[in-house]
């Protein structure tokens, strides 16, 4: 009988979203998409975190 493996998840420290560990770089606490946004926009991780906190406050 084959075992089913539970999808492992982790919470992103920048967005606050819980997502698959496959979306994270190894030994990082934020998702790859946040790193790409940060790199392309020139924003700091703290600025990105503030932006997502503000967006999440409207929900």
N, C-alpha and C positions, 0 to 999 in steps of 0.2 A: 504494500500500500504506500503510495507516494504522500509525502508530507507537504502541506501547503505552507509556504513561508509568508509570514505577516510582513507587509510592507513597512519598513522602518521609516519613521518620520522624525523631523527635527524642527524647532522653531527658529526662524530667522530673527536675529537680534535687531535688524534694521526695520523690517516690515512688520514684524509681529505675526507673520503667517506661518502656519505649520504645513510643511511640504516634505516630499520624499528626500532622503539623504542624498539621492543621486543629483539633486539640484545644487548641492554645496560643493565647493572646492574642499579638498582634504585639509583638515585642521583649521577650517574657517567657520565662523558662526553666522555668516550672511550668505545668501544665495548668489549664484553666478550672475543672474540677471541684474542684481543690485550692483555688483562689481562692474558689469558692462555699462550700466547707466552712469555710474560714478566716473568711470574712465572717459566716456564720450562727452559728458557734460562739464567735467572739470570740477565737480562738486566734491566736498569731503564726505567721508562716511557719516560724520555728525550732521552735516547739512541734509543728507539723504534721510537720516533717521528722523530729523525734525519734520521734514516734508511728509513722510509716511505717518508720523504721529498726528500731524494736522489733518491729513486725509482720513485717518481712522477715527478721529474725533467727530466727524460728520455722520458716521454710520449709526 
